[in-house]
Amino acid sequence: MKLSVLDQSTSSKGRPAGAAIRETIEMAQHCEALGYHRYWVSEHHNGGTIVGTAPEVLMAAIAATTKRIRVGSAGVMLPHYSALKVAEQFRILESIAPGRIDLGLGRAPGSDRLTAHALNPYAPDVQDEFPKQVQELQHWVSGMPLPKEHPFHSIVAYPQGDSSPMIWILGSSDYGAQLAAYFGLPYAFAYFFSEGFGVEQALELYRKNYRPSERYPKPLATICVWALAADTEAEALHQYRTRERALIDREYNLRVPLISPEEAASRPYNAQEAAIAEKRRPKAIVGTAEQVAARLKELAQQLDLDELVVLTWTHEPAARRRSYELIAQAFELNKP
């Protein structure tokens, strides 16, 4: 079974936000050495918790400093941009790391409405252009010309090459699953975002309605799931306090740098916060390497997946590095 990584470049209280970006680059190198298959970075805007705002820039640094691991976006929020410009960016990335680039596409803004408007003040307000953008992007990224009747038929996204990025559709609802099926593209469900709600239906729709494409004759799906492992269950639960506090704060639209588990423990929950925590805690994949691996394997078997993408938040980078080490060991990723 393959394991991959989603890194959201989370900032931590007490350290410069720029440190999160440098830690992402270092973590990618670490996870490559551990045997992970892909390393994806996200796009979010105007939030103090997640500071990775330009995945295409971060990917260039990772691609240039790694040798084997696939490097991707999870994702590029396409409605903010021109499909041609994104195609050109990812053709450049493909030239830096041929055969190792993933282009994950999202439809959500990755921000609030005002920030989304600031990112692209001229975006259409009524008509959803996302399917059209995906279609154009497929042609430009792969090097195939658009249909002759298309107004952009004569335009080519340079630099051309012998390989092209692997396009993924990302989502947490039926919409993305159906779009990926229609275009014959791989699909990644944001399991961590919705705590798995709707994942079975989304994957069923994707597989049932899949239209084979030349590059992907069969459906290819994965999920991005949050997990945290430590040397002991008590330590894992201790480190999880950081994530739990951040999720509760998000319920109040508070997006700030991650606080330490000690500080989180010093802030007792009120009744409403305790109810949120108690609802989420049983679903959290947290524990020793064996406990986490067992939960992940059960989930993969349940959903008929041969790859999972693991997301982990901790206040201290060392705890996150250790988590990925323990999970890699439990899955024997480096075993020949």
Secondary structure, DSSP 8 states (H G I E B T S, - for coil): -EEEEEE--B-BTTS-HHHHHHHHHHHHHHHHHHT-SEEEE----S-SSB----HHHHHHHHHHT-SSSEEEEEEEEGGGS-HHHHHHHHHHHHHHSTT-EEEEEE-S-SS-HHHHHHH-TTS-SSS--HHHHHHHHHHHHHT----TTSTTTT---SS--S---EEEEEESSHHHHHHHHHHT--EEE-HHHHTTTTHHHHHHHHHHT----SS-SS--EEEEEEEEE-SSHHHHHHHHHHHHHHHHHHHTT----B--HHHHHTS---HHHHHHHHHHGGG-EEESHHHHHHHHHHHHHHHT-SEEEEE---SSHHHHHHHHHHHHHHTTTT--
